Amino acid sequence: MSETTDTLPIDENKLIAERREKLKALRGQGIAFPNDFKIDAFVGDLQAEFEDKDVHTAEVIEAAARRVKVAGRIVLKRVQGKVSFVQMQDMTGRIQLFIHQGTVGEATYEAFKGWDAGDIVGAEGVLMRTKTGELSVKVGTLRLLTKSLRPLPDKFHGLADVEQRYRQRYVDLIVTEEARRTFAQRSRIIGFIRKWLEAEPRRFMEVETPMMHIIPGGATAKPFVTHHNALDMDLYLRVAPELYLKRLVVGGFDRVYEINRNFRNEGVSTRHNPEFTMLELYQAYATHTEIMDLTEEVIRESAKAVIGTTQLQWDGADIDVGPAFRRWSMEDAVLELNPEIRREELRDREALAAHCKRLGIYIKGEAGWGRLLLEIFEKTVEHTLVQPTFITDHPVEISPLARESDTKPGITDRFELFVNGKELANGFSELNDPEDQEARFRAQVAAKDAGDDEAMHFDADYIRALEVGLPPTGGLGIGIDRLVMLLTGAASIRDVLLFPYMRPEA
């Protein structure tokens, strides 16, 4: 927090002042912030181990005399004469500390009575089960490890202000169980994807590629610009790792993937953040159809493994990732949702422009029929795609890195996956013809010169790599943040980012 105590309410200022006095006393005794307490158990593991109350009765636990050393934050404290109860929380869960003056000693007990919710303590003792059946640690030794100077929010309401939750995620994680669960699930989702990709028979290899690029490429997006002082040159934060990953396929690593940050200088919304996490993978000798199969399978298996079900709820919709995902061409989708458009008009630029005008779609620059078809799709179809749907057969104009179909001129072997009106994945059969790729790069440069700030730059080294020879390859990008939103039911991307972008506080 950047604020001073002067900006806080008077009652909170008073509490902080009282806590500072307590810390001052600890410093005077030479016992502030010790660093020699070692745990030997996590409380969540203990709760799981002794979950069965019929097997692990109070008598059984008492006879076992299991001694443990645990540490965590005080989230609730009740003092009742010479006996006190504390709810202590570590990264795995909560456990009750049973503290008796006769066991910990009068001096420690008196000191403990002055400790506050939010303080971090270390406790050593034996496990027990109380009369109410709650697993507890009967504390023999108790130490204050960290004095918290700021009070936690009301235990019953947590952080009610959503923006405050995002700004002070460290507090949100302490008091909001849902937030802790979401980010624990996010970690497990990413971990599962890694193991799944690397397992037989898939055998993908994880790699790392540069985050700062001399030439931004791999996606149509506006990049962030930074400057390298020693070399006195501008660099771009990457918008995608695609072109570097495909260079590795050229080099003989036939199956590679990367899970890392991308940066796009675009707006902020419930589904957009300037920096976001992507999974990108490339598989030699695979087509976009096989990549669709892989996309569907990794999402389904992630849901089963981490969430425990394929039936999900996301932003008010019931989603099932268990059945086969629908595969629907962009042209057929536009025709079905727009009966005013005739099939013969789909490649007619002027006819599509008239339909755009009717639909209130702004036409940017000298967009061709492919761009206009996409605009109509985004306006009239995208929001209707609730259940998982692959939209296939994208125009060449909007797919500068995808292979053109062998049977459908002007159309690429490309797909995008939509769930509940949101794009989750993008993949295609990669364009490996260097002459075709060079021509498309030049078309992108012309578009950039005409004012399209999201158009791609010309990458001569990537063309050189293609001239060495890229095998037939299928590629995929999955937005990890949006996938986590789907699997956890989060309505906003900020709910699945530990530290989302926020404007500075005044």
ROPALO-434024 format. One record per residue (C-alpha): residue number from 1; residue in three letters; x, y, z. Coordinates in pm, 1 decimal. Each point is the difference from the previous one (the first is absolute). Layout:
% ROPALO-434024
REC   pos   code          u          v          w
REC   NUM    ala          X          Y          Z
...
END
This chain:
% ROPALO-434024
REC   pos   code          u          v          w
REC     1    met        0.0        0.0        0.0
REC     2    ser      135.4      337.8      -96.1
REC     3    glu     -231.1      195.6      230.1
REC     4    thr      117.2      133.3      336.9
REC     5    thr     -193.5      -51.6      317.2
REC     6    asp     -108.5      364.9      -27.4
REC     7    thr     -233.2      -95.4     -286.2
REC     8    leu     -171.9     -275.2      199.0
REC     9    pro     -308.3       34.9      219.9
REC    10    ile       72.6      125.6      351.2
REC    11    asp      -94.9     -332.2      161.5
REC    12    glu      236.4     -187.8     -230.5
REC    13    asn      274.4      254.3       66.5
REC    14    lys      -49.3      -67.2      370.5
REC    15    leu       25.1     -376.0      -46.5
REC    16    ile      318.6       34.1     -203.8
REC    17    ala      149.9      230.4      262.8
REC    18    glu      -79.4     -255.2      271.4
REC    19    arg      162.6     -276.5     -200.9
REC    20    arg      310.1      211.1      -59.7
REC    21    glu       31.6       43.3      376.0
REC    22    lys      -18.9     -377.1       41.7
REC    23    leu      272.9      -43.1     -261.1
REC    24    lys      210.2      262.4      179.1
REC    25    ala      -26.7     -204.3      318.8
REC    26    leu      104.6     -315.2     -184.6
REC    27    arg      303.8      179.7     -141.2
REC    28    gly       87.5      111.1      352.5
REC    29    gln       -2.6     -363.4      111.4
REC    30    gly      209.8     -103.8     -301.6
REC    31    ile     -262.0     -246.9     -122.9
REC    32    ala     -150.2      179.0     -302.3
REC    33    phe       -9.0     -195.2     -328.7
REC    34    pro      181.7     -324.1       95.7
REC    35    asn      111.5     -221.0     -287.3
REC    36    asp       78.5     -336.9      156.7
REC    37    phe     -337.8     -177.6       21.1
REC    38    lys      -31.8     -304.1     -229.6
REC    39    ile     -325.5     -177.3      -82.8
REC    40    asp      -36.4     -372.9      -53.3
REC    41    ala     -361.3      -11.3     -123.8
REC    42    phe     -256.7      192.2     -204.0
REC    43    val     -338.0       32.7      167.0
REC    44    gly     -197.7     -100.6     -310.6
REC    45    asp      192.7     -327.4      -11.3
REC    46    leu      -80.9      -63.7      365.9
REC    47    gln     -368.8       72.1      -58.1
REC    48    ala       -4.5     -244.1     -292.6
REC    49    glu      190.7     -268.5      191.0
REC    50    phe     -236.6        9.8      298.9
REC    51    glu     -320.9       76.5     -191.4
REC    52    asp     -178.5     -323.2       92.8
REC    53    lys     -132.6       68.1      349.9
REC    54    asp     -123.2     -357.3       42.2
REC    55    val      352.2     -137.8      -47.4
REC    56    his      195.0      286.6      152.3
REC    57    thr     -204.3       48.0      313.8
REC    58    ala      107.7      227.3      283.1
REC    59    glu      123.5     -303.8      191.9
REC    60    val      201.8     -137.1     -293.6
REC    61    ile      163.9      336.5      -69.2
REC    62    glu       78.6       54.0      367.5
REC    63    ala      160.3     -343.9       26.6
REC    64    ala      215.2       63.8     -308.1
REC    65    ala      137.6      323.2      154.7
REC    66    arg       94.3      131.2     -345.7
REC    67    arg      227.2      304.2       47.4
REC    68    val        3.1      264.8     -273.8
REC    69    lys      156.3      338.4      -70.6
REC    70    val     -222.6      230.3     -203.3
REC    71    ala        0.7      368.9      -84.8
REC    72    gly     -238.5      247.2     -155.3
REC    73    arg     -210.5      310.5       42.1
REC    74    ile     -249.9       59.3      278.5
REC    75    val     -337.5       55.3     -167.1
REC    76    leu     -220.5      -43.3      306.9
REC    77    lys       77.5       15.0      371.9
REC    78    arg     -216.7      -72.3      304.6
REC    79    val      136.9       45.5      352.1
REC    80    gln     -201.1     -167.5      279.4
REC    81    gly      180.8       46.6      326.6
REC    82    lys      291.9     -241.3       16.0
REC    83    val     -104.9     -178.1     -321.7
REC    84    ser        9.1      149.8     -350.5
REC    85    phe      -86.5     -117.1     -349.6
REC    86    val      167.2      125.5     -317.8
REC    87    gln      -83.2      -69.9     -361.5
REC    88    met      336.8       -5.5     -177.6
REC    89    gln       31.0       -1.4     -380.0
REC    90    asp      287.7     -111.0     -219.9
REC    91    met       13.8      -50.1     -378.2
REC    92    thr     -190.3     -330.8       23.2
REC    93    gly     -283.9       85.9      235.8
REC    94    arg      -92.4       69.2      362.1
REC    95    ile       38.9     -178.8      329.9
REC    96    gln      -96.7       83.8      355.7
REC    97    leu      264.2       66.8      263.4
REC    98    phe     -106.2      -94.9      352.8
REC    99    ile      203.5      218.0      236.5
REC   100    his       -2.4      -56.3      376.4
REC   101    gln      185.9      224.7      242.3
REC   102    gly      120.5     -298.0      201.8
REC   103    thr      155.7     -159.3     -309.1
REC   104    val      169.6      294.7     -174.5
REC   105    gly       91.1      178.5      321.7
REC   106    glu     -137.1      315.4      160.2
REC   107    ala      247.7      238.9     -166.8
REC   108    thr      -69.6     -131.9     -350.9
REC   109    tyr     -374.0       -3.8       61.6
REC   110    glu       -4.6      360.2      120.1
REC   111    ala      201.5      104.9     -303.0
REC   112    phe     -231.7     -197.4     -229.5
REC   113    lys     -307.0      184.1      130.3
REC   114    gly      146.6      317.4     -150.8
REC   115    trp       54.1     -151.4     -344.6
REC   116    asp     -236.1       95.9     -282.9
REC   117    ala     -183.5     -153.0     -292.7
REC   118    gly      242.4       14.7     -290.4
REC   119    asp      305.9      -84.7      210.3
REC   120    ile      203.9     -298.5     -119.8
REC   121    val       75.1     -261.3      264.9
REC   122    gly      185.6     -327.0       36.7
REC   123    ala     -145.0     -274.6      217.1
REC   124    glu      132.8     -336.5      117.2
REC   125    gly     -219.8     -253.7      173.1
REC   126    val     -196.3     -323.6      -25.7
REC   127    leu     -309.0      -62.8     -209.2
REC   128    met     -333.3      -35.6      174.7
REC   129    arg     -368.7        2.5      -82.3
REC   130    thr     -225.6      230.6      200.0
REC   131    lys     -342.0      -91.1      141.4
REC   132    thr     -156.1      153.7     -310.3
REC   133    gly      210.4     -229.6     -220.2
REC   134    glu      239.2      264.4     -132.2
REC   135    leu      357.4     -104.6      -69.0
REC   136    ser      228.9      226.8      203.3
REC   137    val      356.7       43.6      113.6
REC   138    lys       36.2       -5.0      377.5
REC   139    val      277.2      257.7       12.1
REC   140    gly      303.9      -52.6      216.0
REC   141    thr      221.9      268.7     -152.1
REC   142    leu     -130.8      318.7     -162.2
REC   143    arg      199.5      279.1     -164.5
REC   144    leu      -82.4      326.8     -175.4
REC   145    leu      190.8       -5.5     -329.2
REC   146    thr     -132.4      312.2     -176.7
REC   147    lys     -186.6      293.3      150.7
REC   148    ser     -270.0      123.9     -238.1
REC   149    leu      -33.5      378.2       11.2
REC   150    arg     -317.6       29.8     -203.7
REC   151    pro     -334.3     -153.6      102.7
REC   152    leu     -168.2     -250.7     -228.9
REC   153    pro     -340.6       86.7     -150.1
REC   154    asp     -312.3     -109.5      184.2
REC   155    lys       15.4     -378.6       14.2
REC   156    phe     -361.0      -37.4     -111.9
REC   157    his       17.1      223.1     -306.0
REC   158    gly      360.9       -5.9     -120.6
REC   159    leu       82.0      264.4     -255.5
REC   160    ala     -335.7      121.0     -128.2
REC   161    asp      156.9      255.5     -235.4
REC   162    val       90.8     -194.6     -315.2
REC   163    glu      269.3      245.5     -109.3
REC   164    gln      156.1      -17.1      346.0
REC   165    arg        9.1     -379.3      -31.5
REC   166    tyr      201.0       28.6     -321.5
REC   167    arg      233.9      268.8      132.8
REC   168    gln       61.6     -177.1      329.7
REC   169    arg        0.8     -358.0     -121.8
REC   170    tyr      221.7      -93.4      293.9
REC   171    val     -289.1       84.6      233.8
REC   172    asp     -262.1     -151.1     -230.4
REC   173    leu      181.5     -333.8        9.9
REC   174    ile        2.9        4.5      380.6
REC   175    val     -369.6       69.4       48.4
REC   176    thr     -171.0     -135.3     -315.8
REC   177    glu      -10.7     -377.4      -25.4
REC   178    glu     -140.1       14.1     -354.5
REC   179    ala      300.6      200.9     -118.8
REC   180    arg      243.7     -247.5      155.8
REC   181    arg     -186.0     -289.9     -159.5
REC   182    thr       -4.6      165.3     -344.5
REC   183    phe      373.6       63.7       -5.7
REC   184    ala       80.5     -343.3      135.5
REC   185    gln     -211.9     -143.8     -282.7
REC   186    arg      177.4      222.9     -251.9
REC   187    ser      334.1     -141.5      111.3
REC   188    arg     -129.2     -356.7      -26.1
REC   189    ile     -149.1       64.1     -346.1
REC   190    ile      332.2      125.7     -136.7
REC   191    gly      188.1     -283.1      168.7
REC   192    phe     -238.7     -257.5     -145.3
REC   193    ile       30.5      143.4     -351.3
REC   194    arg      379.4      -25.2       18.5
REC   195    lys       -9.3     -363.5      112.9
REC   196    trp     -267.9      -88.6     -255.9
REC   197    leu      190.6      151.3     -291.7
REC   198    glu      329.3     -163.0       96.0
REC   199    ala     -145.4     -346.3       62.9
REC   200    glu        1.2     -280.0     -258.8
REC   201    pro     -109.7       -8.6     -275.2
REC   202    arg        1.4      380.5      -36.7
REC   203    arg      363.5       63.6      107.1
REC   204    phe       -2.2      379.4      -21.8
REC   205    met      308.5      180.0      130.3
REC   206    glu      -27.8      322.4      199.3
REC   207    val      222.6      282.7     -123.1
REC   208    glu       58.7      367.4       70.6
REC   209    thr       19.5      268.0     -267.8
REC   210    pro       83.4      372.5       20.4
REC   211    met     -237.8      243.1      169.3
REC   212    met      158.2      302.6     -171.6
REC   213    his      -10.4        1.4     -378.7
REC   214    ile      178.6      208.7     -257.3
REC   215    ile     -299.0      -54.4     -230.5
REC   216    pro     -344.2      -61.1      154.5
REC   217    gly     -169.0     -294.1     -164.1
REC   218    gly     -216.5     -306.5       41.6
REC   219    ala     -330.5      184.3       38.0
REC   220    thr     -188.2      300.4     -128.8
REC   221    ala       23.4      222.0      306.5
REC   222    lys      144.8      334.1      107.2
REC   223    pro      322.5      -56.5      196.0
REC   224    phe      153.4      175.9      298.5
REC   225    val      327.4      175.9      -78.2
REC   226    thr      302.0       12.3      230.1
REC   227    his      358.9      115.4      -46.8
REC   228    his      332.8     -177.3       43.3
REC   229    asn      243.4      260.2      130.8
REC   230    ala      328.1     -181.1      -69.4
REC   231    leu      -93.3      -77.0     -359.8
REC   232    asp     -194.3      326.4      -38.9
REC   233    met     -287.5     -170.4     -178.3
REC   234    asp     -371.5      -48.4       46.9
REC   235    leu     -131.7     -344.9       81.4
REC   236    tyr     -352.3     -136.1       17.0
REC   237    leu     -154.9     -208.5      275.5
REC   238    arg     -118.8     -310.0     -177.6
REC   239    val     -357.2      -25.6     -121.0
REC   240    ala       47.1     -374.8      -62.9
REC   241    pro      281.6     -257.8        3.3
REC   242    glu     -119.3     -157.9     -325.9
REC   243    leu      277.9       87.4     -242.1
REC   244    tyr      273.5     -107.2      242.5
REC   245    leu     -172.7     -327.7       80.1
REC   246    lys      -32.5      -83.0     -370.0
REC   247    arg      370.7       75.2      -44.2
REC   248    leu       56.0     -281.3      252.2
REC   249    val     -211.8     -236.9     -208.1
REC   250    val      219.6       94.2     -296.0
REC   251    gly      296.6      -91.0      222.1
REC   252    gly     -135.7     -350.1       59.2
REC   253    phe     -194.5       29.6      325.3
REC   254    asp     -318.7     -142.5     -150.3
REC   255    arg     -225.8       53.3      303.1
REC   256    val       54.2      309.3      212.9
REC   257    tyr     -211.1      207.7      233.8
REC   258    glu       35.2      308.6      216.1
REC   259    ile     -216.0      134.0      283.1
REC   260    asn       97.2      357.9       60.3
REC   261    arg      -99.5      364.7       -8.6
REC   262    asn     -103.8      197.5     -305.7
REC   263    phe      -50.9      377.2      -10.9
REC   264    arg     -249.3      186.6     -217.5
REC   265    asn      -57.6      371.9       14.3
REC   266    glu     -376.6      -18.0       -5.7
REC   267    gly     -297.3       81.1      218.8
REC   268    val      -76.6     -137.2      344.9
REC   269    ser     -328.4     -183.9       56.5
REC   270    thr     -149.0     -298.6      180.8
REC   271    arg      173.8     -223.1     -255.5
REC   272    his      310.4      203.5      -93.2
REC   273    asn      316.1       87.0      192.9
REC   274    pro      305.3      165.6     -159.6
REC   275    glu      215.6     -295.3      109.2
REC   276    phe     -145.1     -347.8      -10.7
REC   277    thr      106.9     -362.5        5.2
REC   278    met      -10.0     -214.0     -313.2
REC   279    leu       65.7     -360.5      -77.4
REC   280    glu      145.6      -26.9     -349.8
REC   281    leu       99.8     -331.8     -153.5
REC   282    tyr      114.0     -129.1     -338.2
REC   283    gln      -14.3     -357.2     -125.2
REC   284    ala      176.6     -103.7     -317.6
REC   285    tyr     -192.2     -224.6     -241.1
REC   286    ala     -335.2       99.1      149.4
REC   287    thr     -288.8      183.8     -165.8
REC   288    his     -239.3      250.1      150.9
REC   289    thr     -254.9     -282.2       37.5
REC   290    glu      233.9     -196.4      225.4
REC   291    ile       76.8      317.3      195.7
REC   292    met     -373.4       47.0       52.7
REC   293    asp      -14.6     -352.8      140.2
REC   294    leu      289.6       79.6      233.9
REC   295    thr     -159.9      328.6      112.2
REC   296    glu     -326.3     -169.5       83.8
REC   297    glu      174.2     -280.1      187.8
REC   298    val      229.8      218.8      212.3
REC   299    ile     -292.0      217.6      112.8
REC   300    arg     -219.3     -298.8       80.5
REC   301    glu      275.6     -184.3      186.5
REC   302    ser       96.9      315.0      194.2
REC   303    ala     -359.4       38.8      115.8
REC   304    lys      -16.6     -362.3      111.8
REC   305    ala      336.3        5.5      175.3
REC   306    val      -21.5      333.0      181.7
REC   307    ile     -370.0       85.0       33.2
REC   308    gly     -127.3     -357.4       14.2
REC   309    thr     -274.0       44.9     -260.1
REC   310    thr      -54.2      106.5     -359.6
REC   311    gln     -319.9      183.8       91.8
REC   312    leu       88.9      359.3       77.9
REC   313    gln     -173.9      327.2       78.0
REC   314    trp      146.5      314.2     -148.9
REC   315    asp     -141.8      348.4       10.2
REC   316    gly     -360.2     -117.2       27.1
REC   317    ala       23.2     -283.6     -252.1
REC   318    asp       12.1     -377.6       48.2
REC   319    ile      290.1     -131.4     -208.0
REC   320    asp       85.1     -364.0      -68.7
REC   321    val      345.5      -71.9     -141.0
REC   322    gly      -67.8     -376.0        4.9
REC   323    pro     -176.5      -50.0     -337.9
REC   324    ala      178.5       54.2     -330.4
REC   325    phe       38.4      371.1      -77.3
REC   326    arg     -199.0      134.8     -293.6
REC   327    arg      199.7       80.8     -316.0
REC   328    trp     -160.3      273.1     -211.2
REC   329    ser      141.5      197.6     -291.3
REC   330    met       -0.5      378.8       33.3
REC   331    glu     -196.8       39.5     -323.7
REC   332    asp     -271.1     -247.9      105.3
REC   333    ala      -26.9      163.3      342.1
REC   334    val      -41.6      346.2     -152.7
REC   335    leu     -262.8     -124.7     -244.0
REC   336    glu     -202.6     -177.5      270.3
REC   337    leu       -5.3      301.8      232.2
REC   338    asn      -48.8      251.4     -282.3
REC   339    pro     -279.0     -118.9     -233.0
REC   340    glu       21.0      334.8     -183.1
REC   341    ile      340.7     -100.9     -139.2
REC   342    arg       11.5     -234.3     -302.3
REC   343    arg      281.9     -250.1      -49.7
REC   344    glu      104.5      162.4     -327.4
REC   345    glu       61.1      324.9      190.5
REC   346    leu      260.3     -150.8      235.9
REC   347    arg      290.8       79.7     -236.2
REC   348    asp     -154.6      324.0     -131.7
REC   349    arg      176.3      287.2      174.3
REC   350    glu     -259.8      261.8      -95.7
REC   351    ala     -292.8     -217.9      106.5
REC   352    leu      163.8      -73.1      336.7
REC   353    ala       76.5      370.9       44.5
REC   354    ala     -371.6       75.1      -47.1
REC   355    his      -89.4     -259.9      261.5
REC   356    cys      259.2      148.6      236.7
REC   357    lys     -160.5      342.4      -43.5
REC   358    arg     -343.9     -152.0       70.7
REC   359    leu      136.6     -164.4      316.1
REC   360    gly      174.1      316.6      121.4
REC   361    ile      350.3     -143.6      -46.4
REC   362    tyr      276.1      253.3      -59.0
REC   363    ile      226.7      -95.5     -289.7
REC   364    lys      365.2       81.3       64.3
REC   365    gly      219.4       97.4     -294.5
REC   366    glu       -1.5     -207.4     -316.3
REC   367    ala     -116.6     -323.8      157.3
REC   368    gly      -70.7     -284.2     -242.0
REC   369    trp     -283.3     -250.4        4.9
REC   370    gly      182.2     -220.5      250.1
REC   371    arg       27.3      277.5      258.1
REC   372    leu     -365.4       98.5      -52.5
REC   373    leu     -112.3     -360.7       41.8
REC   374    leu      186.1      -10.3      332.3
REC   375    glu     -161.1      326.8      112.0
REC   376    ile     -347.6     -138.4      -72.7
REC   377    phe       86.3     -323.7      181.1
REC   378    glu      120.6      188.2      308.8
REC   379    lys     -310.0      221.1        2.1
REC   380    thr     -268.6     -261.2      -57.7
REC   381    val      132.4     -348.9       77.3
REC   382    glu      275.6        2.8      261.8
REC   383    his     -220.6       83.8      299.7
REC   384    thr     -237.8     -287.9      -82.7
REC   385    leu      267.3     -270.9       29.4
REC   386    val      -71.6     -124.7      352.4
REC   387    gln      103.4     -365.7      -17.6
REC   388    pro      356.4      -72.0     -120.2
REC   389    thr       13.6       69.8     -373.3
REC   390    phe      287.5       -5.3     -247.6
REC   391    ile      -48.8      266.5     -267.0
REC   392    thr      196.4     -118.6     -302.2
REC   393    asp       97.0      117.6     -350.1
REC   394    his      122.1      353.6       62.5
REC   395    pro       79.4      224.8     -298.4
REC   396    val      364.2       38.3     -105.1
REC   397    glu      -21.8      377.5       48.8
REC   398    ile      -36.0      -33.7      378.1
REC   399    ser      234.4     -299.7       36.2
REC   400    pro      347.3      110.7     -114.3
REC   401    leu      182.7     -302.6      148.6
REC   402    ala     -248.1     -277.0      -84.3
REC   403    arg       15.6     -242.4     -292.6
REC   404    glu     -250.0       61.8     -278.5
REC   405    ser     -245.1     -283.2      -56.8
REC   406    asp       80.9     -235.1     -287.7
REC   407    thr     -369.2      -12.6      -97.5
REC   408    lys     -144.1      341.4      101.2
REC   409    pro      178.7      295.5     -161.0
REC   410    gly       22.1      304.7      227.6
REC   411    ile      -63.5     -213.6      310.1
REC   412    thr      256.0     -133.9      250.0
REC   413    asp       21.2     -320.2      201.7
REC   414    arg      -62.2      191.1      321.4
REC   415    phe     -231.5      -19.6      299.8
REC   416    glu      -91.6      202.9      305.4
REC   417    leu     -167.2     -149.9      307.7
REC   418    phe     -283.8      193.6      161.7
REC   419    val     -174.2      -74.1      329.7
REC   420    asn     -277.3      218.9      139.8
REC   421    gly       71.2      266.2     -261.8
REC   422    lys      370.2       22.8       84.9
REC   423    glu      299.8     -109.9     -205.9
REC   424    leu      213.1     -255.5      183.7
REC   425    ala      231.4     -136.9     -268.4
REC   426    asn      135.5       60.8     -347.1
REC   427    gly      174.4     -255.5     -219.4
REC   428    phe       78.6      -92.3     -356.4
REC   429    ser      207.0     -195.0     -242.9
REC   430    glu      309.5      214.7      -22.7
REC   431    leu       99.6      174.7     -319.1
REC   432    asn      335.9     -155.2      -90.5
REC   433    asp       34.3      134.1     -355.7
REC   434    pro      265.4      276.3       32.6
REC   435    glu     -103.8      179.1     -318.2
REC   436    asp     -365.3        8.7      100.0
REC   437    gln       97.6      116.4      351.3
REC   438    glu      219.9      275.7     -143.2
REC   439    ala     -286.4      125.5     -213.7
REC   440    arg     -235.5        3.7      300.1
REC   441    phe      254.4      187.4      211.9
REC   442    arg       25.1      261.6     -274.4
REC   443    ala     -380.1       31.4       -1.3
REC   444    gln       11.9       51.0      377.4
REC   445    val      263.5      271.2      -39.6
REC   446    ala     -221.8      173.8     -255.2
REC   447    ala     -291.2      -16.9      244.2
REC   448    lys      220.0      146.8      275.0
REC   449    asp      108.4      281.1     -231.0
REC   450    ala     -368.5       65.0      -69.3
REC   451    gly      -65.6       51.0      372.4
REC   452    asp      -62.9     -346.6      147.8
REC   453    asp      211.6       12.3      318.8
REC   454    glu      -72.9     -368.6       72.3
REC   455    ala      137.8     -127.1     -331.4
REC   456    met      319.5     -204.9        5.5
REC   457    his      354.1      109.1      -80.3
REC   458    phe      214.3     -167.7     -262.9
REC   459    asp      228.8     -259.8      162.2
REC   460    ala      279.9      -86.3     -243.4
REC   461    asp      167.6     -248.2      235.7
REC   462    tyr     -324.0     -195.9       39.0
REC   463    ile      -25.8      -20.0     -379.8
REC   464    arg      359.0     -127.6       -3.2
REC   465    ala      -96.2     -268.1      253.7
REC   466    leu     -290.0     -109.2     -221.5
REC   467    glu      240.7      -18.2     -292.5
REC   468    val      205.6     -250.3      201.7
REC   469    gly     -321.1     -201.3       21.8
REC   470    leu     -289.9      -20.7      246.3
REC   471    pro     -169.6     -340.3       -6.6
REC   472    pro     -379.8      -11.5      -28.4
REC   473    thr     -100.5      123.0      346.1
REC   474    gly     -308.2       66.7      207.8
REC   475    gly        1.2      280.7      257.6
REC   476    leu     -216.8      100.6      293.5
REC   477    gly      -36.3      287.3      242.6
REC   478    ile     -223.6      -28.0      309.5
REC   479    gly      -64.1      296.0      224.8
REC   480    ile       81.6     -144.7      341.8
REC   481    asp     -173.4      282.9      185.1
REC   482    arg     -326.6      -57.1     -185.6
REC   483    leu       30.8     -376.2       36.8
REC   484    val       34.8       46.5      376.3
REC   485    met     -304.0      230.5       -9.1
REC   486    leu     -199.3     -277.1     -168.4
REC   487    leu      113.5     -275.2      235.7
REC   488    thr      -41.6      202.9      320.7
REC   489    gly     -309.7      194.9     -105.4
REC   490    ala      165.7      340.9       41.1
REC   491    ala     -193.6      284.9     -162.9
REC   492    ser      298.1      234.9      -41.3
REC   493    ile      356.7      -61.3     -111.0
REC   494    arg      108.2      200.5      305.4
REC   495    asp     -133.8     -279.6      219.9
REC   496    val      254.2     -244.6     -143.9
REC   497    leu      301.8      234.3      -10.2
REC   498    leu      183.5       35.8      327.8
REC   499    phe      102.2      356.0      -82.5
REC   500    pro     -216.4      140.3     -281.4
REC   501    tyr       83.8      331.2     -163.9
REC   502    met     -138.5      292.6      202.3
REC   503    arg       35.4      373.2      -36.5
REC   504    pro      228.0      148.2      266.3
REC   505    glu     -171.8      114.0      317.8
REC   506    ala      -46.2      374.8       33.0
END
